Structure formats: C-alpha cells, structure tokens
Amino acid sequence: MTENVWTYPSTSGHLAGTDLTGYKVEATDGGIGKVDKHSEEVDDAYLVVDTGVWIFGKEVLLPAGTVTRIDPAEKTIHVSRTKEQIKDAPEFHRDKHLGDTQYREEIAVHYSTGGPFGGPHGGGHRA
C-alpha cells in the first residue's frame, strides 16, 4: 500500500539528475519552504524541505509520491497535500530520521492515508 509513496509519479515532470536544491515547495494551499536536500533513489525518493518562517527552525520530509508537478522555469515543486497535512506529519529530525525505517513507514502511512483525519474511512458516523 505504501511502496509507491517513495517514487516520483510519472506525471510530475521529474527528470533524473535534476538538482532540486533551493526549489520552492508549494502545498495545495500555499508555500511551505525550500528544498534543502533531496534523493531520487529508486523506491526511496524524497524531499527535505526547510520550512523557514512557516514552522520556524523545522524541516519536513516529503516522499516523492506527494509531488504533483515540478516547474523548472519557476524552480517550484507542487505537492498534493495541504499545509495542515504536512504540519501534522510525524516530526522530522534529519540526523535521527533519514535512515530510520520505522520513521519512514510512519511517514509513508501518513501521506498514503492523508493523515489521521483523512483517508477513505476518516470521520463520519454510521447511519
């Protein structure tokens, strides 16, 4: 269920070998920061985004599967999540979490289901 979250969608316009460092990252409802680090490893592609003043002093890890479009002319990456969904992701600490498979699985589940309040069965009540 979560394996494709670490792969750039074929429709994103990602070109292998492109340096995305410094690209602006746009959630569906506004900017979240700039790419500080990225990987395009097969089945392990991700962006580390420095959130700047939005979440002061924090970075977030976004799986490549969240990328909807890369605009090289504007140096902008668009992702398919809201700022709230990104902010609600498990907290990221680069030195601790980059190689942590359990953290990666938590992130994969978060972004695959849309977070604790999203997903196909989120909220609602029975009739």
C-alpha positions in Angstrom: 0.0 0.0 0.0 2.8 2.5 0.8 5.5 1.4 -1.6 4.8 3.9 -4.3 4.9 6.9 -2.0 8.7 6.9 -2.3 8.6 7.2 -6.1 8.1 10.3 -8.2 4.8 10.0 -10.2 5.5 9.7 -13.9 3.2 12.8 -14.5 5.3 15.0 -12.1 7.8 16.1 -14.7 10.7 14.9 -12.6 13.9 14.5 -14.7 16.6 12.2 -13.2 19.7 14.1 -12.3 17.9 17.5 -11.8 19.2 19.3 -8.7 16.1 20.4 -6.9 18.0 22.1 -4.0 16.6 25.6 -3.5 13.4 25.0 -5.3 10.3 26.5 -3.7 7.7 23.9 -2.4 4.0 24.7 -2.8 1.3 22.8 -0.9 -2.2 22.9 -2.4 -2.9 26.0 -0.2 0.4 27.9 -0.2 4.2 27.8 0.1 5.9 25.7 2.8 9.6 26.4 2.2 12.5 25.4 0.0 14.2 22.1 -0.8 17.3 21.7 1.4 18.1 18.1 0.3 16.6 15.5 -2.0 17.0 11.9 -3.1 16.0 10.2 -6.3 17.0 6.7 -5.3 14.7 4.1 -6.7 11.9 3.4 -4.2 13.5 5.8 -1.8 13.0 9.3 -3.4 12.1 12.2 -1.1 12.5 15.9 -0.4 13.7 17.5 2.8 12.1 20.9 3.0 13.4 23.8 5.2 10.1 25.4 6.3 11.8 28.7 7.2 9.4 31.0 9.0 6.3 28.8 8.4 7.4 26.3 11.0 10.4 28.2 12.4 13.6 26.1 12.5 12.0 22.9 11.3 12.4 20.6 8.3 9.9 18.2 6.9 10.4 15.0 4.9 8.1 14.7 1.9 8.0 11.4 0.0 8.4 11.8 -3.8 4.9 10.4 -4.3 3.4 13.7 -2.9 4.9 15.6 -5.9 2.3 16.6 -8.5 4.4 18.9 -10.7 7.9 20.2 -11.0 8.3 23.6 -12.7 12.0 24.1 -13.7 11.4 27.5 -15.2 9.9 28.8 -11.9 12.1 26.5 -9.7 8.9 25.4 -7.9 7.7 21.9 -6.8 4.0 21.4 -6.3 2.8 18.7 -3.8 -0.7 17.2 -3.4 -1.1 17.9 0.3 -2.3 20.9 2.3 -0.1 22.8 4.7 -2.1 21.3 7.6 -1.5 17.7 6.4 2.3 18.4 6.1 2.4 20.2 9.5 0.6 17.2 11.1 3.1 14.6 9.8 5.4 12.9 12.3 8.1 15.4 13.4 11.3 15.1 11.4 14.8 15.4 12.7 17.4 14.9 9.9 20.2 13.2 12.0 17.8 10.8 13.6 15.2 10.0 10.9 16.9 9.9 7.5 18.0 6.3 7.9 15.2 5.2 10.2 13.0 2.7 8.5 10.3 2.8 11.2 10.0 6.6 10.8 9.9 6.2 7.0 7.0 3.7 7.4 5.1 6.2 9.7 5.6 9.0 7.1 4.5 6.6 4.3 1.3 5.7 6.1 0.7 9.4 7.0 1.0 10.5 3.3 -0.8 7.4 1.9 -3.9 7.9 4.1 -3.9 11.7 4.2 -3.1 11.7 7.9 -5.1 10.7 11.0 -8.3 12.6 9.9 -8.2 11.8 6.2 -8.3 8.7 4.2 -11.3 6.8 2.8 -12.8 5.9 6.2 -11.9 9.1 8.1 -14.5 10.9 10.2 -18.2 10.5 9.7 -20.7 8.3 11.5 -22.9 5.4 10.8 -26.5 5.9 9.7 
